[in-house]
Amino acid sequence: MFDSDSGSKPAKIRLPKTVIMMVEKGNLVMAIKTLATDENISMDAAKSRIDAYELAIKNEQQQKLNSIANKQGIPSQAFSFDREQAEDDTERLIKSKVKSTPSEQGFQSLQDGLDNQLNDLGYKKPLLPYWAKRLLIIAIIMAGLFWILWRVFG
């Protein structure tokens, strides 16, 4: 899972509650100093333990996200904790934003996107749209009334 540079001994991940609270709040310098003084270890050893703890938390969160994503059908590559990768993704998003479609094709692209979403959900379009059915029914009723009135008064 993680590479420990402190030697052959595996680093203890369990930390005191005060240090855990400092790490969760992002106060890493104070957490390293507190851990080093509380347990009489060097700053490097404290830093490696805190890094191992952070990595364990991130891996646990990633596993939870993966399980939730698998339940919802989202690919696990859609999210990541790597900041460098996230920055690359934003650059790709900015580049795709620049290459947006012209304004005259905006409605057509919106309609195509909606059609793709409905196709992905398995929705099939009816032969006649709902509004066409309504107009057809109204026209049939009007023709029937006209025919009846023509027979009665004609």
Secondary structure, DSSP 8 states (H G I E B T S, - for coil): ----TT-SS-------HHHHHHHHHT-HHHHHHHHHHHHT--HHHHHHHHHHHHHHHHHHHHHHHHHHHHHHT--GGG--S-HHHHHHHHHHHHHHHHT---GGGHHHHHHHHHHHHHHHHT----SS-HHHHHHHHHHHHHHHHHHHHHHHH-
